[in-house]
Structures are given as C-alpha cells and as structure tokens.
Amino acid sequence: MGMDGRTIETVVVNASEGSARVQQSISLQALSPGLYFINVTSGKQTLSQMVVKE
C-alpha cells in the first residue's frame, strides 16, 4: 500500500492446513522510491510493516 492508501499489489498465499510458518517473497523492484506499508492478514489478525524503498 502506498502512502496515498492505494493498494499496489495483492498476493494470496494458500498455506497447507496446520502450517505454523509461511514464507512469501515480494519484489519491490518496480516501485518508485518512497514509503510503503505491507499488510499481512491471516484469519482475523492483520500485521502491518512499514518499508522504505530508497
């Protein structure tokens, strides 16, 4: 998500049932330098992480 609140990309990861950990790589190469937020949602929980691309 960009600073303007616009969703830039949505990635859906299907984890196998009972998985304790899932890894997913995303590329920031096509994005302009700036401040972005990565939101990860699992069930009813959402984790947000701020990322700075220089």
N, C-alpha and C positions, 0 to 999 in steps of 0.2 A: 504494500500500500504506500503510495506516495504521500508527501506532506499535504497535498490537497484532498486527501481522503479517498482518492480514486484507486480502485483495485487494479493492479498492474497484471497480475497473473494468479491463477488458481491452480493448485496442484492437488489432486486427490490420490492418497496413498491407501491402498487396501492392505491392512495388516492381517496376518493369519490369526485366527482366534486363539487367545491365550498368550499372544506375544507380549513380552514385557518391554521391549525396546524396538523402535523402528528408526532407520536412518534414511534420509532423503536429501540428496544434493540438489541445489538450485544454482543456476548461473546468473550472475549479476552483470555479465559482460555487455549485454545490450542496453543496460540502463545508463542514463546520464549520471555524472557525479551529483551527489546530494544525499539527503537523509531519507531513509525508508524504514518502514515497520514490517516485520514478518509476524504474522498471526498464525498460530498453530492451534487447531481445535480438535479435541478428542472427547466425544460424548458431550457432556455439559461443561467441560473445562476449556478455557482458552488461555494460551500463553502468548504474550506479545514481546517482541525483541526489536530494539532499535538498531539499525545498521547504517553506517556511514560509508558511502562509496566515494573514494577520492578520485 
